Amino acid sequence: MGYIAHHGYTDGSGDYYISIDSGKCNGCGECVMACPKGLFEVAPDDYDDMVARIKDEFKKELKYLCAPCKGTSEERTLPCITVCQPKAITHSW
């Protein structure tokens, strides 16, 4: 059984989180390769399972770093979500 890790922040303009369900994440690293900004890494969690996460240095900048992938269309799916076969990754915006 896993947990959902929320990586990001809230500011006056909204919530900017990438959430990763550790129960679904298989640690494959596809998100690492798909992200053009290099936001992801695969590392051991608190239970020593290898799971994806956002690198600490990027957590406070997700709104800006993910914007090029998000574009202006609400229907556009980000590359990290597209390649995640177990559907472990979601975004709050």
DSSP file (Angstrom, degrees, kcal/mol; ACC not computed):
  #  RESIDUE AA STRUCTURE BP1 BP2  ACC     N-H-->O    O-->H-N    N-H-->O    O-->H-N    TCO  KAPPA ALPHA  PHI   PSI    X-CA   Y-CA   Z-CA
    1    1 A M              0   0    0      0, 0.0     2,-0.1     0, 0.0    23,-0.0   0.000 360.0 360.0 360.0 135.2    0.0    0.0    0.0
    2    2 A G        -     0   0    0     19,-0.0     2,-0.3     1,-0.0    19,-0.1  -0.349 360.0-132.3-109.6-171.5    1.4    3.4   -0.9
    3    3 A Y        -     0   0    0     -2,-0.1    19,-3.1    17,-0.1     2,-0.6  -0.893  24.4-110.5-135.7 165.2    0.8    7.0   -0.2
    4    4 A I  E     -A   21   0A   0     -2,-0.3     2,-0.5    17,-0.2    17,-0.2  -0.906  27.3-156.1-104.9 118.9    0.5   10.1   -2.4
    5    5 A A  E     -A   20   0A   0     15,-2.6    15,-2.4    -2,-0.6     2,-0.6  -0.823   4.7-153.2 -94.8 127.1    3.4   12.5   -2.2
    6    6 A H  E     -A   19   0A   0     -2,-0.5     2,-0.5    13,-0.2    13,-0.2  -0.899  10.9-171.3-104.0 119.4    2.6   16.1   -3.1
    7    7 A H  E     +A   18   0A   0     11,-2.7    11,-2.7    -2,-0.6     2,-0.3  -0.948  47.2  41.6-113.4 120.3    5.6   18.1   -4.4
    8    8 A G  E    S-A   17   0A   0     -2,-0.5     2,-0.3     9,-0.2     9,-0.2  -0.999  71.2 -91.0 150.4-145.7    5.2   21.8   -4.9
    9    9 A Y  E     -A   16   0A   0      7,-2.0     7,-3.2    -2,-0.3     2,-0.4  -0.974  14.1-124.0-162.4 166.9    3.6   24.8   -3.3
   10   10 A T  E     +A   15   0A   0     -2,-0.3     2,-0.2     5,-0.2     5,-0.2  -0.982  33.2 163.6-121.1 135.4    0.6   27.1   -2.9
   11   11 A D  E >   -A   14   0A   0      3,-2.6     3,-1.4    -2,-0.4    -2,-0.0  -0.736  56.8 -74.3-135.6-169.9    0.8   30.9   -3.5
   12   12 A G  T 3  S+     0   0    0      1,-0.3     3,-0.1    -2,-0.2    -2,-0.0   0.682 128.1  50.7 -63.5 -18.3   -1.7   33.7   -4.1
   13   13 A S  T 3  S-     0   0    0      1,-0.3     2,-0.3     0, 0.0    -1,-0.3   0.508 120.3 -76.1-100.0  -5.1   -2.4   32.5   -7.7
   14   14 A G  E <   -A   11   0A   0     -3,-1.4    -3,-2.6     2,-0.0     2,-0.5  -0.924  56.8 -46.4 148.2-171.1   -3.1   28.9   -6.9
   15   15 A D  E     -A   10   0A   0     -2,-0.3     2,-0.5    -5,-0.2    -5,-0.2  -0.878  39.0-173.3-102.9 129.9   -1.9   25.4   -6.0
   16   16 A Y  E     +A    9   0A   0     -7,-3.2    -7,-2.0    -2,-0.5     2,-0.4  -0.805  25.9 144.7-128.1  89.3    1.1   24.0   -8.0
   17   17 A Y  E     -A    8   0A   0     -2,-0.5    75,-2.1    -9,-0.2     2,-0.5  -0.963  39.2-155.1-129.5 142.3    1.7   20.4   -7.1
   18   18 A I  E     -AB   7  91A   0    -11,-2.7   -11,-2.7    -2,-0.4     2,-0.4  -0.984  25.4-158.4-106.6 124.5    2.8   17.3   -8.9
   19   19 A S  E     -AB   6  90A   0     71,-2.8    71,-2.3    -2,-0.5     2,-0.5  -0.882   8.0-166.1-109.8 137.4    1.5   14.3   -7.0
   20   20 A I  E     -AB   5  89A   0    -15,-2.4   -15,-2.6    -2,-0.4     2,-0.8  -0.982  14.5-144.0-126.8 121.2    3.0   10.9   -7.2
   21   21 A D  E >>  -A    4   0A   0     67,-2.4     4,-2.5    -2,-0.5     3,-1.2  -0.744   8.3-162.7 -84.8 108.1    1.1    7.8   -5.9
   22   22 A S  T 34 S+     0   0    0    -19,-3.1    -1,-0.2    -2,-0.8   -18,-0.1   0.735  87.9  62.4 -67.3 -21.6    3.8    5.6   -4.5
   23   23 A G  T 34 S+     0   0    0    -20,-0.4    -1,-0.3     1,-0.2   -19,-0.1   0.757 114.6  32.9 -72.4 -24.1    1.4    2.6   -4.6
   24   24 A K  T <4 S+     0   0    0     -3,-1.2    -2,-0.2    64,-0.1    -1,-0.2   0.757  96.1  97.4 -98.4 -32.5    1.2    2.9   -8.3
   25   25 A C     <  -     0   0    0     -4,-2.5    -5,-0.0    63,-0.2    25,-0.0  -0.382  47.8-172.9 -65.1 128.5    4.8    4.2   -9.1
   26   26 A N        -     0   0    0     -2,-0.1    -1,-0.1    23,-0.0    24,-0.1   0.347  41.7-117.2-103.5   5.4    7.0    1.3  -10.2
   27   27 A G        +     0   0    0      1,-0.1    24,-0.1    22,-0.1    -2,-0.1   0.733  64.9 145.1  70.7  23.2   10.2    3.4  -10.3
   28   28 A C        -     0   0    0      1,-0.1    -1,-0.1    22,-0.0    14,-0.1   0.776  53.1-135.8 -67.7 -27.2   10.7    2.9  -14.0
   29   29 A G     >  +     0   0    0     12,-0.1     4,-1.6     3,-0.0     3,-0.2   0.538  63.6 129.8  84.6   6.6   12.2    6.4  -14.6
   30   30 A E  H  > S+     0   0    0      1,-0.2     4,-2.0     2,-0.2     5,-0.1   0.874  73.3  54.3 -61.0 -36.3   10.2    7.1  -17.7
   31   31 A C  H  > S+     0   0    0      1,-0.2     4,-1.8     2,-0.2     9,-0.3   0.856 103.1  56.9 -65.5 -34.3    9.1   10.5  -16.2
   32   32 A V  H  4 S+     0   0    0     -3,-0.2    -1,-0.2     1,-0.2    -2,-0.2   0.929 112.4  40.6 -60.7 -45.9   12.8   11.3  -15.6
   33   33 A M  H  < S+     0   0    0     -4,-1.6    -2,-0.2     1,-0.2    -1,-0.2   0.809 115.0  52.2 -73.6 -30.1   13.6   10.9  -19.3
   34   34 A A  H  < S+     0   0    0     -4,-2.0    -1,-0.2    -5,-0.2    -2,-0.2   0.768  86.3  91.7 -79.9 -26.1   10.3   12.6  -20.5
   35   35 A C    ><  -     0   0    0     -4,-1.8     3,-1.1     1,-0.2     5,-0.1  -0.584  59.7-160.7 -77.3 115.0   10.7   15.8  -18.5
   36   36 A P  T 3  S+     0   0    0      0, 0.0    -1,-0.2     0, 0.0    -4,-0.0   0.703  91.3  51.2 -68.4 -17.6   12.5   18.4  -20.6
   37   37 A K  T 3  S-     0   0    0     28,-0.1    -2,-0.1    -3,-0.0    29,-0.0   0.497 107.0-123.6 -96.0  -5.9   13.4   20.4  -17.4
   38   38 A G    <   +     0   0    0     -3,-1.1    17,-0.1    -6,-0.2    -6,-0.1   0.863  59.9 146.1  68.7  35.9   14.9   17.5  -15.5
   39   39 A L        +     0   0    0     -8,-0.1    16,-3.0    15,-0.1     2,-0.2   0.787  47.5  74.0 -75.5 -28.3   12.5   17.9  -12.6
   40   40 A F  E     +C   54   0B   0     -9,-0.3     2,-0.3    14,-0.2    14,-0.2  -0.503  49.0 172.3 -93.8 154.2   12.2   14.2  -11.7
   41   41 A E  E     -C   53   0B   0     12,-2.2    12,-2.2    -2,-0.2     2,-0.5  -0.960  28.7-128.3-145.2 159.3   14.4   11.7  -10.0
   42   42 A V  E     +C   52   0B   0     -2,-0.3    10,-0.2    10,-0.2     8,-0.1  -0.961  44.3 149.3-110.6 125.6   13.9    8.1   -8.9
   43   43 A A  E     -C   51   0B   0      8,-2.5     8,-2.5    -2,-0.5     2,-0.1  -0.949  50.5 -79.4-149.8 162.8   15.0    7.6   -5.3
   44   44 A P  E     -C   50   0B   0      0, 0.0     6,-0.2     0, 0.0     2,-0.1  -0.449  43.1-148.2 -68.9 139.6   14.2    5.4   -2.3
   45   45 A D    >   -     0   0    0      4,-2.4     3,-1.9    -2,-0.1     8,-0.0  -0.172  44.0 -74.1 -90.9-167.2   11.2    6.6   -0.3
   46   46 A D  T 3  S+     0   0    0      1,-0.3    -1,-0.0     2,-0.1     0, 0.0   0.674 136.3  48.8 -64.4 -16.4   10.7    6.1    3.5
   47   47 A Y  T 3  S-     0   0    0      2,-0.2    -1,-0.3     0, 0.0     3,-0.1   0.215 118.9-109.1-107.2  12.6   10.0    2.4    2.9
   48   48 A D  S <  S+     0   0    0     -3,-1.9     2,-0.4     1,-0.3    -2,-0.1   0.672  73.8 139.2  64.9  20.7   13.1    1.9    0.7
   49   49 A D        -     0   0    0     -6,-0.0    -4,-2.4     1,-0.0     2,-0.6  -0.762  59.5-117.9 -88.0 141.3   10.9    1.5   -2.4
   50   50 A M  E     +C   44   0B   0     -2,-0.4     2,-0.3    -6,-0.2   -22,-0.0  -0.717  50.3 158.4 -81.5 117.7   12.3    3.2   -5.5
   51   51 A V  E     -C   43   0B   0     -8,-2.5    -8,-2.5    -2,-0.6     2,-0.1  -0.936  42.0 -99.4-138.3 158.6    9.8    5.8   -6.6
   52   52 A A  E     +C   42   0B   0     -2,-0.3     2,-0.3   -10,-0.2   -10,-0.2  -0.463  44.8 163.7 -75.2 150.3    9.7    9.0   -8.7
   53   53 A R  E     -C   41   0B   0    -12,-2.2   -12,-2.2    -2,-0.1     2,-0.4  -0.969  40.8 -97.5-156.8 166.6    9.8   12.4   -7.0
   54   54 A I  E     -C   40   0B   0     -2,-0.3   -14,-0.2   -14,-0.2     5,-0.1  -0.759  46.3-108.4 -89.1 134.1   10.5   16.0   -7.8
   55   55 A K    >>  -     0   0    0    -16,-3.0     3,-2.1    -2,-0.4     4,-0.6  -0.370  27.5-121.3 -61.4 138.8   14.1   17.2   -7.0
   56   56 A D  G >4 S+     0   0    0      1,-0.3     3,-1.1     2,-0.2     4,-0.4   0.837 108.1  61.3 -51.9 -40.6   14.0   19.5   -4.0
   57   57 A E  G 34 S+     0   0    0      1,-0.2    -1,-0.3     2,-0.1     3,-0.1   0.627 107.6  45.2 -68.0 -11.1   15.6   22.4   -5.8
   58   58 A F  G X4 S+     0   0    0     -3,-2.1     3,-1.8   -19,-0.2     4,-0.3   0.528  83.4  92.6-106.9  -8.2   12.6   22.6   -8.2
   59   59 A K  G X< S+     0   0    0     -3,-1.1     3,-0.6    -4,-0.6    -2,-0.1   0.809  87.2  48.7 -60.8 -33.2    9.7   22.3   -5.8
   60   60 A K  G 3  S+     0   0    0     -4,-0.4    -1,-0.3     1,-0.2    -2,-0.1   0.394 113.0  48.8 -87.5   3.6    9.2   26.0   -5.4
   61   61 A E  G X>  +     0   0    0     -3,-1.8     4,-2.7     1,-0.1     3,-1.0   0.240  68.4 115.0-125.3  11.8    9.3   26.7   -9.1
   62   62 A L  H <> S+     0   0    0     -3,-0.6     4,-2.6    -4,-0.3     5,-0.3   0.850  72.1  61.8 -56.5 -38.0    6.9   24.2  -10.6
   63   63 A K  H 34 S+     0   0    0      1,-0.2     4,-0.4     2,-0.2    -1,-0.3   0.891 116.3  31.7 -54.4 -41.2    4.4   26.8  -11.9
   64   64 A Y  H <4 S+     0   0    0     -3,-1.0    -2,-0.2     2,-0.2    -1,-0.2   0.856 119.0  50.9 -87.5 -38.9    7.1   28.3  -14.1
   65   65 A L  H  < S+     0   0    0     -4,-2.7     4,-0.3     1,-0.2    -2,-0.2   0.844 114.9  42.4 -71.8 -33.4    9.1   25.1  -15.0
   66   66 A C  S >X S+     0   0    0     -4,-2.6     4,-2.3    -5,-0.3     3,-0.6   0.622  91.4  89.6 -86.2 -13.3    6.0   23.1  -16.0
   67   67 A A  H 3> S+     0   0    0     -4,-0.4     4,-2.8    -5,-0.3    -1,-0.2   0.862  81.3  55.1 -55.9 -42.8    4.4   26.0  -18.0
   68   68 A P  H 34 S+     0   0    0      0, 0.0    -1,-0.2     0, 0.0    -2,-0.1   0.881 113.2  42.6 -61.6 -35.3    6.1   25.3  -21.3
   69   69 A C  H <4 S+     0   0    0     -3,-0.6    -2,-0.2    -4,-0.3    -3,-0.1   0.874 115.0  50.1 -74.8 -37.4    4.8   21.7  -21.3
   70   70 A K  H  < S+     0   0    0     -4,-2.3     3,-0.5     1,-0.1     6,-0.2   0.885  86.0 174.9 -68.4 -39.3    1.4   22.8  -20.1
   71   71 A G     <  -     0   0    0     -4,-2.8    -1,-0.1    -5,-0.2    -2,-0.1  -0.280  55.0 -60.0  63.7-153.4    1.0   25.4  -22.7
   72   72 A T  S    S+     0   0    0     -4,-0.1     2,-0.5     3,-0.0    -1,-0.2   0.506 106.6  96.3-105.6  -7.7   -2.2   27.3  -22.9
   73   73 A S    >   -     0   0    0     -3,-0.5     3,-0.8     1,-0.1     0, 0.0  -0.723  58.3-155.9 -90.0 128.9   -4.5   24.3  -23.6
   74   74 A E  T 3  S+     0   0    0     -2,-0.5    -1,-0.1     1,-0.2    -3,-0.0   0.683  95.8  58.3 -70.7 -17.9   -6.4   22.8  -20.7
   75   75 A E  T 3  S+     0   0    0      2,-0.1    -1,-0.2    -3,-0.0     2,-0.2   0.570  79.9 108.5 -89.5  -9.8   -6.6   19.6  -22.7
   76   76 A R    <   -     0   0    0     -3,-0.8     2,-0.5    -6,-0.2    -7,-0.0  -0.495  61.8-143.2 -72.9 133.5   -2.9   19.2  -23.2
   77   77 A T        -     0   0    0     -2,-0.2    -2,-0.1     2,-0.0    -1,-0.0  -0.841  18.7-119.9 -98.8 131.7   -1.3   16.3  -21.2
   78   78 A L    >>  -     0   0    0     -2,-0.5     4,-2.4     1,-0.1     3,-0.7  -0.347  22.2-116.6 -68.7 148.7    2.2   16.9  -19.8
   79   79 A P  H 3> S+     0   0    0      0, 0.0     4,-2.3     0, 0.0     5,-0.2   0.854 113.6  56.6 -55.7 -38.3    4.9   14.5  -21.0
   80   80 A C  H 3> S+     0   0    0      1,-0.2     4,-0.7     2,-0.2     9,-0.2   0.877 111.2  43.4 -63.3 -36.5    5.5   13.1  -17.5
   81   81 A I  H <4 S+     0   0    0     -3,-0.7     3,-0.4     2,-0.2    -1,-0.2   0.893 111.2  55.2 -73.5 -40.2    1.8   12.1  -17.3
   82   82 A T  H  < S+     0   0    0     -4,-2.4    -2,-0.2     1,-0.2    -1,-0.2   0.896 111.8  41.7 -60.5 -43.0    1.8   10.7  -20.8
   83   83 A V  H  < S+     0   0    0     -4,-2.3     2,-1.3    -5,-0.2    -1,-0.2   0.622  86.6 102.6 -83.7 -11.9    4.7    8.3  -20.3
   84   84 A C    ><  -     0   0    0     -4,-0.7     3,-1.3    -3,-0.4     5,-0.1  -0.576  50.8-173.6 -77.5  96.9    3.6    7.1  -16.8
   85   85 A Q  T 3  S+     0   0    0     -2,-1.3    -1,-0.2     1,-0.3   -60,-0.0   0.870  82.4  48.8 -61.3 -40.8    2.1    3.7  -17.6
   86   86 A P  T 3  S-     0   0    0      0, 0.0    -1,-0.3     0, 0.0    -2,-0.1   0.491 107.8-125.2 -80.1   1.9    0.8    3.0  -14.1
   87   87 A K    <   +     0   0    0     -3,-1.3    -2,-0.1    -6,-0.2   -62,-0.1   0.915  61.9 144.0  58.5  46.6   -0.8    6.5  -14.0
   88   88 A A        +     0   0    0    -64,-0.1   -67,-2.4   -68,-0.1     2,-0.4   0.621  46.4  77.9 -88.5 -14.9    1.0    7.5  -10.8
   89   89 A I  E     +B   20   0A   0    -69,-0.2     2,-0.3    -9,-0.2   -69,-0.2  -0.828  50.7 164.0-107.1 132.9    1.5   11.1  -11.7
   90   90 A T  E     -B   19   0A   0    -71,-2.3   -71,-2.8    -2,-0.4     2,-0.3  -0.944  23.2-141.8-135.9 160.8   -1.0   13.9  -11.5
   91   91 A H  E     -B   18   0A   0     -2,-0.3   -73,-0.2   -73,-0.2   -75,-0.1  -0.903  10.8-141.7-120.3 151.8   -0.9   17.7  -11.5
   92   92 A S              0   0    0    -75,-2.1   -77,-0.2    -2,-0.3   -74,-0.1   0.558 360.0 360.0 -89.5  -8.6   -3.0   20.1   -9.5
   93   93 A W              0   0    0    -76,-0.3    -1,-0.2   -79,-0.1   -75,-0.1   0.397 360.0 360.0-127.5 360.0   -3.3   22.8  -12.3
